[in-house]
């Protein structure tokens, strides 16, 4: 018999509360089941070829277009629950304390705070029975446990669990220590409760709080649904399609005749193999995360684009204030910006690789059936401002100020972190850090003037040999995503003061001089002069996890510094 547990917004299902996550509902804690176990029969589908090919799926189910048709399945987790009145513990599915019911009292149980998980994502209840009895055997076939609090400090050392049958009692003070469970749980049990199966696993399980942030890290890939510009279209492919009938007839008569036809059509002979694949229907252009970014860039830099009756994308070029012209080659006001966010999977304990988000080989599955050909997603419509940095100015800055003196150590630390997590190193340059830090400064300042919160604004970094820019945009699941407050700031007389304040705000930090010198005692992140007090934004706003930041690249904040890009 099913029971209504509560409601979740579609955006929550994509980010924080997707399949495999633990959710605290009104009266119990549950784990969200696999997406192919949900009721999504009437959910609209999206078959954008670029997105589906990049993710190797057939379609995306858009959860937020008919949210009332989506029924999400979940089951209680963890199983262990505790009575706040008599402190008795139970694994049964009842929501009220049996012992208190016998006394005529109706007391709701609350879920255990602790779960155990391994690096491969398997998760289960904390083994309370085994922990209490350790190497001993309980005198009863059915041990009964009681949760005991001693002391007033609130620390784990004040918490005990006792078996009321054999009187064995153990403190929970050491359960969070590494390898603390080896004696009672030698290896992982391989449980995957969100898909309802078990796997063989030899990893060691560790104890975590059920609400810990690293228990569930979603891998969400974002795509802009924008029209492709002419630069994105393969000219050879277009030529073949336009002359397909003639080329097919020539191909049937042999390779020599096909080459003659190609010469007549002014098609280079070096493309013969590719043409033959296209004619045979065997050619598919590779679609990658970087190729999609390049396609987006090619459209964003166009002067004026209006695809209102197609994708819905619309942008116009705005005038640049005289004091900003030396830094930016163009600024665009994106009045309508459709975005699709797709949940590919998630990680547990380890965090995802933010530079290669479409690579899902190490992600935990969100589907029970491995042959499922769709993924859950959400379509949002927002607005934004796109800044294209002047390439010559960037090259001049890199050549004359030599920012690598301070960025080399940051980049080395970041790639060392990637290596420890099993990811490949990235060819990051100083301009990556400059554009990223500028983006954060602007997000903070635009939030003040545009009427959006900082969590509603997001960044999209474009940085490579032939791309250097950033898109600051908002794409929320409701009307807040397109209220017009952001693009209103794109006019020169409004944007210049915002720009100046954003840069000047990076001059000072309450953590200076430690922050300004970039010499923190514990370098837990790959940053220079950047911290929570000055440069960080919310995790949902930042593409690179609040790493690769250094405000010394924006302007000279210390005596003797010469690295500031905007120092003029």
C-alpha positions in Angstrom: 0.0 0.0 0.0 1.5 3.4 -1.0 1.5 6.4 1.1 1.8 10.1 0.2 5.0 11.4 2.0 5.1 14.9 0.8 6.1 17.1 -2.2 9.3 18.1 -3.8 9.9 20.8 -6.5 11.3 19.6 -9.9 14.5 21.6 -9.3 15.0 19.7 -6.1 14.8 16.4 -7.9 17.5 17.5 -10.3 19.9 18.8 -7.7 19.6 18.0 -4.0 17.0 15.3 -3.8 17.5 13.1 -6.8 17.6 9.3 -6.9 19.9 7.9 -4.2 19.6 11.0 -1.9 18.3 11.0 1.7 15.4 13.4 2.2 13.9 14.5 5.5 10.2 14.7 5.0 7.7 16.0 7.5 7.4 12.8 9.6 10.2 10.6 8.4 13.5 10.2 6.6 13.4 8.5 3.1 15.7 7.6 0.3 14.6 8.5 -3.2 14.2 5.5 -5.5 15.6 5.2 -9.1 14.1 7.5 -11.7 12.8 4.7 -13.8 10.7 3.6 -10.9 8.8 6.9 -10.8 5.5 7.5 -12.5 6.6 9.8 -15.5 4.3 8.4 -18.2 2.8 11.8 -19.1 6.0 13.8 -18.7 7.0 15.9 -21.7 10.1 14.7 -23.6 12.9 16.7 -25.2 15.0 15.2 -28.0 17.5 17.9 -28.8 20.1 16.0 -30.9 23.1 17.8 -29.5 22.2 17.0 -25.9 21.0 13.4 -26.5 24.1 12.5 -28.5 26.4 14.1 -25.9 24.8 12.0 -23.1 24.2 8.9 -25.3 20.4 8.7 -24.6 17.2 8.8 -26.6 15.4 11.7 -24.8 15.1 13.8 -21.6 12.0 13.9 -19.5 11.3 17.5 -18.5 10.0 17.3 -14.9 9.0 20.9 -14.5 6.7 21.3 -17.4 3.9 19.1 -16.0 5.1 18.6 -12.4 1.7 17.3 -11.2 2.1 14.3 -13.5 5.4 13.2 -11.8 5.0 10.7 -8.9 8.3 10.0 -7.2 8.9 6.8 -5.3 10.8 6.7 -2.0 11.2 4.4 1.0 12.1 4.9 4.6 15.8 5.2 5.3 17.5 4.7 7.6 15.5 1.9 9.1 16.7 2.5 12.7 14.4 4.9 14.6 14.5 6.2 18.2 11.8 7.2 20.6 12.4 10.6 22.1 10.3 9.6 25.2 11.6 6.2 26.3 14.8 6.1 24.0 14.0 2.6 22.8 15.3 1.9 19.2 13.5 -0.1 16.5 14.1 -1.3 12.9 10.4 -1.9 12.2 8.4 0.3 9.8 6.1 1.8 12.5 6.3 5.5 12.9 5.2 5.6 16.6 6.8 4.0 19.6 5.4 0.6 20.4 6.4 0.7 24.1 4.8 4.1 24.6 1.7 3.0 22.8 1.3 0.3 25.4 1.2 2.9 28.1 -1.5 4.9 26.2 1.0 7.5 24.9 1.4 8.3 21.2 5.0 9.3 20.5 6.5 9.7 17.0 9.9 8.1 16.4 12.8 10.0 14.8 15.3 8.5 12.4 18.9 7.6 13.4 21.5 10.3 12.7 24.1 7.9 11.4 24.6 5.8 8.2 27.6 3.9 6.8 28.8 4.2 3.2 31.8 3.2 1.1 33.7 4.9 -1.7 31.8 3.0 -4.3 28.5 4.6 -3.2 27.0 1.7 -1.3 25.0 2.8 1.8 23.2 1.2 4.7 22.1 1.6 8.3 24.7 1.9 11.0 25.2 -1.6 12.5 24.0 -0.8 16.0 23.5 -4.4 17.1 27.0 -5.5 16.0 28.6 -2.3 17.5 27.0 -2.9 20.9 27.9 -6.6 21.1 31.3 -6.4 19.3 32.9 -9.8 19.7 30.3 -11.0 22.2 27.0 -12.8 21.5 23.7 -11.5 22.9 21.9 -13.8 25.3 18.7 -13.2 23.4 17.8 -14.2 19.8 16.1 -10.7 19.4 18.4 -8.0 20.9 16.5 -4.8 22.0 18.5 -1.6 22.0 18.2 1.6 23.9 19.7 5.0 23.1 21.3 6.7 26.2 22.6 10.2 26.6 25.1 10.9 29.4 26.6 14.4 30.0 25.6 17.7 28.6 28.3 18.4 26.0 26.3 17.1 23.1 29.4 15.3 21.7 29.4 11.7 20.4 31.3 10.6 23.5 28.1 11.4 25.6 26.0 9.0 23.5 25.7 5.3 24.2 23.6 2.4 22.9 22.7 -0.4 25.3 21.1 -3.8 24.7 18.4 -4.1 27.3 18.5 -7.9 27.0 22.1 -8.7 27.9 23.0 -5.2 29.3 26.0 -4.7 26.9 26.7 -1.0 26.4 29.0 0.8 24.0 29.8 4.5 23.5 29.4 6.1 20.0 32.4 8.4 20.6 34.7 6.6 18.1 32.3 5.6 15.4 33.4 8.5 13.1 37.1 7.5 13.3 38.7 5.8 10.3 38.5 2.0 10.3 36.4 2.1 13.5 33.9 -0.4 12.0 36.4 -3.0 10.7 35.9 -5.2 13.7 32.1 -5.3 13.3 31.8 -4.7 9.5 34.9 -6.1 7.9 33.8 -5.2 4.3 31.1 -3.5 2.5 27.8 -5.3 2.1 27.2 -3.7 -1.3 23.7 -2.4 -0.6 22.1 0.1 -3.0 18.7 0.7 -1.5 17.7 3.3 -4.1 17.7 0.6 -6.8 16.9 -2.3 -4.4 19.8 -4.6 -5.0 23.3 -5.6 -3.7 26.7 -5.8 -5.3 29.9 -7.5 -4.3 32.3 -4.9 -2.8 35.5 -5.2 -0.8 35.7 -1.5 0.3 35.7 -0.5 3.9 32.6 1.3 5.2 32.8 4.5 7.2 30.3 6.3 9.4 28.6 9.5 8.2 25.8 11.8 9.3 22.8 11.1 7.1 22.5 14.8 6.2 26.2 15.2 5.4 26.9 17.2 2.1 29.2 14.5 0.7 26.5 11.7 1.1 25.0 12.9 -2.2 26.7 15.0 -4.9 24.5 15.3 -8.1 26.2 15.4 -11.6 24.0 17.9 -13.4 24.9 18.9 -16.9 23.6 22.3 -18.2 23.0 23.0 -21.9 21.9 26.2 -23.5 19.2 25.6 -26.1 20.4 28.2 -28.6 20.3 28.3 -32.4 23.5 27.1 -34.1 25.5 29.8 -36.0 27.0 29.2 -39.4 30.4 28.6 -37.7 28.9 25.6 -36.0 27.7 24.0 -39.2 30.1 21.5 -41.0 30.5 23.0 -44.6 31.4 19.6 -46.1 28.4 17.9 -44.5 26.1 20.7 -45.8 27.6 20.4 -49.3 27.0 16.7 -49.4 23.4 17.0 -48.2 22.6 19.7 -50.8 24.1 17.5 -53.6 23.2 14.1 -52.2 21.3 12.8 -55.2 24.1 13.6 -57.7 26.8 12.2 -55.4 24.8 9.0 -54.7 24.4 8.4 -58.4 28.1 9.0 -59.0 29.0 6.8 -56.0 27.0 3.8 -57.5 29.2 4.0 -60.6 32.5 3.8 -58.7 35.0 5.8 -56.9 36.5 7.5 -60.0 33.1 8.8 -61.1 32.4 10.1 -57.5 35.8 11.9 -57.6 34.8 13.5 -61.0 31.5 14.6 -59.5 33.3 16.1 -56.5 35.5 18.1 -58.8 32.5 19.4 -60.7 31.0 20.5 -57.4 34.3 22.1 -56.2 34.5 19.6 -53.3 38.0 18.8 -52.1 39.2 15.2 -52.8 40.7 14.9 -49.3 37.1 14.6 -48.0 36.3 11.5 -50.0 36.2 9.0 -47.1 34.0 11.3 -45.0 31.7 11.9 -48.0 31.3 8.1 -48.5 30.4 7.7 -44.8 27.8 10.5 -45.1 26.3 9.0 -48.2 26.1 5.6 -46.4 24.5 7.1 -43.3 27.4 6.0 -41.2 28.9 9.4 -40.4 28.2 11.1 -37.0 30.1 14.2 -35.9 31.5 13.7 -32.4 29.6 15.7 -29.8 31.5 16.5 -26.6 31.3 18.9 -23.7 33.9 21.2 -25.3 32.3 21.0 -28.8 28.9 22.1 -27.3 30.6 25.0 -25.4 32.2 26.1 -28.7 28.8 26.0 -30.4 27.4 28.1 -27.6 30.3 30.6 -27.9 29.8 30.9 -31.7 26.2 31.9 -31.2 26.8 34.2 -28.1 29.3 36.3 -30.0 26.9 37.0 -32.9 25.8 40.7 -33.0 22.0 40.2 -32.9 20.1 36.9 -32.8 16.3 36.5 -32.6 15.1 32.9 -32.6 11.9 33.6 -30.7 9.9 31.1 -32.9 12.5 28.4 -32.7 14.6 27.8 -29.5 13.4 31.0 -27.9 16.9 32.5 -27.7 17.2 36.3 -28.2 20.2 38.5 -27.8 21.4 42.0 -28.8 24.8 43.7 -28.7 24.9 46.7 -26.4 27.2 49.7 -26.5 30.3 49.5 -24.3 31.2 52.3 -21.9 34.3 54.2 -23.0 36.1 53.2 -19.8 35.4 49.5 -20.5 36.3 49.4 -24.2 40.0 48.5 -23.6 39.0 45.3 -21.7 36.0 43.9 -23.6 35.6 43.5 -27.4 31.8 43.1 -27.0 29.0 42.9 -24.5 25.7 41.2 -25.2 22.3 41.5 -23.6 20.6 38.1 -23.7 16.9 38.8 -23.3 15.7 35.2 -23.5 18.0 32.3 -22.6 16.5 28.7 -22.6 18.5 26.2 -20.6 18.1 22.5 -20.0 19.6 20.9 -16.9 20.0 17.1 -17.0 20.8 14.8 -14.0 23.2 12.1 -15.2 24.0 10.4 -11.9 25.7 11.2 -8.6 28.7 10.5 -6.5 28.9 9.6 -2.8 31.9 10.6 -0.6 33.9 11.8 -3.6 33.0 14.9 -5.6 32.5 15.1 -9.3 34.9 16.4 -12.0 33.5 19.8 -12.8 35.5 20.1 -16.0 34.3 16.9 -17.6 30.7 16.7 -16.4 29.4 14.7 -19.4 31.9 11.8 -18.6 29.6 9.5 -16.5 31.8 6.4 -16.2 32.4 6.9 -12.5 28.9 8.1 -11.6 26.5 6.1 -9.5 23.3 5.1 -11.5 20.0 6.8 -11.1 18.2 4.1 -13.0 17.4 0.5 -11.9 17.3 -0.8 -15.4 20.7 -0.3 -17.1 19.0 -0.2 -20.5 16.8 2.8 -19.7 17.3 5.3 -22.5 16.3 8.6 -20.8 17.4 10.9 -18.1 15.4 13.4 -15.9 15.8 17.1 -16.6 14.3 20.5 -16.2 13.9 23.3 -18.8 14.2 26.9 -17.6 14.1 30.2 -19.3 16.2 33.1 -18.1 18.2 36.1 -19.1 21.8 37.1 -19.0 24.8 39.4 -19.8 27.6 38.1 -21.9 31.1 39.6 -21.7 33.7 38.9 -24.4 37.2 39.8 -23.2 39.5 41.6 -25.7 42.0 38.9 -26.8 44.8 41.4 -27.5 44.4 42.9 -24.1 44.6 39.5 -22.5 47.7 38.6 -24.4 49.3 41.9 -23.5 48.4 41.4 -19.8 49.9 37.9 -19.8 53.1 39.1 -21.5 53.8 42.2 -19.5 52.6 41.4 -16.0 53.6 37.7 -15.9 50.7 36.5 -13.7 52.0 32.9 -13.8 54.3 34.0 -10.9 51.3 33.7 -8.6 49.0 31.4 -10.5 51.5 28.5 -11.1 51.2 27.3 -7.5 47.4 27.5 -7.6 47.2 25.5 -10.8 49.7 23.0 -9.6 47.6 22.5 -6.4 44.4 22.1 -8.4 45.9 19.5 -10.7 47.4 17.7 -7.8 43.9 17.4 -6.3 42.6 16.1 -9.6 45.3 13.5 -9.7 44.5 12.3 -6.2 40.8 11.9 -7.3 41.9 9.9 -10.4 41.1 12.7 -12.9 43.4 13.9 -15.7 45.3 17.2 -15.3 43.9 20.2 -17.1 45.8 22.8 -19.2 44.7 25.8 -17.1 46.2 29.2 -17.7 46.3 32.5 -15.8 43.4 33.9 -17.9 41.1 31.1 -16.6 41.6 32.4 -13.0 41.2 36.0 -14.2 37.9 35.4 -16.0 36.6 33.2 -13.2 37.4 35.8 -10.4 35.9 38.6 -12.5 32.7 36.4 -12.9 32.4 36.0 -9.1 32.9 39.7 -8.5 30.2 40.6 -11.0 27.8 38.0 -9.6 28.0 39.6 -6.2 27.5 43.1 -7.4 24.8 42.3 -9.9 22.8 40.6 -7.2 22.7 43.9 -5.3 21.4 45.9 -8.3 19.4 43.5 -10.3 16.9 42.3 -7.7 18.0 38.6 -7.9 19.7 36.8 -5.1 23.3 35.5 -5.6 22.0 31.9 -5.6 19.7 32.8 -8.6 22.7 34.0 -10.7 25.0 31.6 -12.4 28.2 31.7 -14.4 29.2 30.0 -17.7 32.9 30.3 -18.3 34.3 30.2 -21.9 38.1 30.0 -21.9 40.4 28.3 -24.4 42.8 29.4 -27.1 39.9 30.9 -29.1 37.3 31.6 -26.4 37.6 34.2 -23.6 34.4 35.3 -22.0 31.8 34.7 -19.4 28.0 34.6 -19.4 26.3 35.8 -16.1 22.7 34.5 -16.3 19.7 33.4 -14.3 17.6 30.4 -15.2 15.1 29.6 -12.5 12.3 27.1 -12.7 9.7 29.9 -12.0 9.0 33.5 -13.1 12.0 34.7 -11.1 14.3 33.5 -14.0 13.1 36.2 -16.4 11.9 39.3 -14.5 14.2 41.6 -16.6 16.2 42.9 -13.7 19.5 41.5 -15.0 19.4 42.7 -18.6 18.2 46.1 -17.3 21.8 46.5 -16.0 23.3 46.0 -19.4 23.0 49.6 -20.6 26.4 51.5 -20.5 25.3 54.0 -17.9 24.2 51.3 -15.5 26.7 48.6 -16.2 29.8 50.8 -15.8 29.1 51.7 -12.1 28.3 48.0 -11.4 31.6 47.0 -13.1 33.6 49.6 -11.1 32.0 48.6 -7.7 32.5 44.9 -8.5 36.2 45.4 -9.1 36.7 47.8 -6.2 34.9 45.5 -3.8 37.7 43.0 -4.4 40.2 45.4 -3.1 39.5 44.6 0.6 38.5 41.5 2.6 37.8 41.1 6.3 40.4 38.2 6.2 43.2 40.5 5.0 46.2 40.4 5.2 46.0 36.6 5.2 43.6 36.6 2.2 45.3 39.3 0.2 48.7 37.5 0.4 47.1 34.1 -0.5 49.0 32.4 2.3 46.5 30.5 4.4 47.7 28.1 7.0 45.7 25.2 5.6 45.4 25.3 1.8 42.2 23.2 1.5 41.3 24.7 -1.9 43.2 25.6 -5.0 42.9 29.4 -4.6 45.1 32.4 -4.1 43.8 35.6 -2.6 40.2 34.4 -2.3 38.0 33.2 0.6 34.4 33.1 1.9 34.5 36.7 2.9 35.3 38.2 -0.5 35.2 35.9 -3.5 33.1 32.8 -3.0 29.6 32.4 -4.3 27.1 29.6 -3.8 27.9 26.1 -5.1 25.0 26.2 -7.5 26.3 29.4 -9.0 29.9 28.4 -9.5 31.0 26.1 -12.3 34.3 25.2 -10.7 33.4 24.7 -7.1 34.8 28.0 -5.8 38.3 27.0 -6.9 40.8 28.7 -9.2 40.1 32.2 -7.9 42.6 35.0 -7.1 41.5 38.7 -6.7 45.1 39.8 -7.2 44.6 39.2 -10.9 41.8 41.8 -11.0 43.7 44.7 -9.4 46.8 45.3 -7.4 45.8 44.9 -3.8 49.3 44.6 -2.2 52.3 46.9 -2.3 54.5 45.8 -5.1 51.8 43.8 -7.0 51.8 44.3 -10.8 49.3 41.6 -11.8 46.0 43.5 -11.9 44.2 43.3 -15.3 41.9 46.2 -14.5 44.5 48.4 -12.7 44.1 51.2 -15.3 
